[in-house]
Amino acid sequence: MARIVDMYARRLQIQENLTQQIAEAIMAVTDAKGVGVVMSASHLCMRMRGVEKQNSEMKTSCMLGSFLKCKDTRAEFLQLIRN
């Protein structure tokens, strides 16, 4: 998992695309029935330039397969990562 994230995170891109690329790569490599990825990141552009919000954090998510289709599966996943 860490290598997949590292491979895509090295590229200059927006967080939404990064989250989706990681989810699609995990789905392809593992042949899973579903994948859920939630990414939380601090952006230096938000901390240092413009709005200068020091504690700002962006969260993005991508749900594929059973996580996208089944409401109960998605809810369980989101509940587990909150704790």
N, C-alpha and C positions, 0 to 999 in steps of 0.2 A: 504494500500500500504506500509506504513512504517513498519508494522509488517512482511510483506512478505520479504521486503528488509533486515530487521534486522535478520530474521531467517536464511537466506542464507549467509549474510555478516559475521556472526560470525564464519563460517567455514573457515579453511585454504584452499585456492584454488586460481586459477588464475582468473583474472578479466573477461576473455572471457566466462568462464564457469558460473561465477556468473551472468553475464548479461543474458545469455541464460536461466538459472534456474529461474530467476525472471520473465522473459517474459513468460515462459511456465506455471509458477504457476499462474500468473495473468490471462492468457488465460483459464486455467482450472477452476479457482475459479469464474470468471465472466461470462464464456461462451460467451466471446466476439467474434465477427467476425474477429477481428484482433488486434494485440498488437504490439506496437513499444516501445522499451526501449533503451535509450542512456545513458551510464554511463560514467562519468568523475571522475577520481580519482588520487590522489597523492600517490605515493608509497614511503614509507620510505627507501626501499632498493635502490631506485634511488637517494634519497636525502642524505643518510648517508654512503652508501657503494659504492665501485666501481667507477662509473662515477661521482658521487656527483653533479648532476644537480639539483640545488635548486628549479627551477621553472618548473620542468618537470611535465607533466600531461598526463595521458593515457586516450583515449576515445575508448569505444567499443560500438557496437550496435547490437541489435537483432530484426529482423522484422519477424512477424508471420502472417499468414492468409492474410487478405486483404492488409496489409502493405507490405507484400512480393510479392503478386500477382499483385497488381495495382500500376503502376508507378506513376500515378497522386496522389493517396492517400499517398504514401511514400514521394513524393516531397513536398506535402502540410504539412505533419507532420514535416519533417526536416526544412522547412521554418519557421514554427511556433516556434520551439524550438530554432532557431537561434536568434529570437528577444527577 
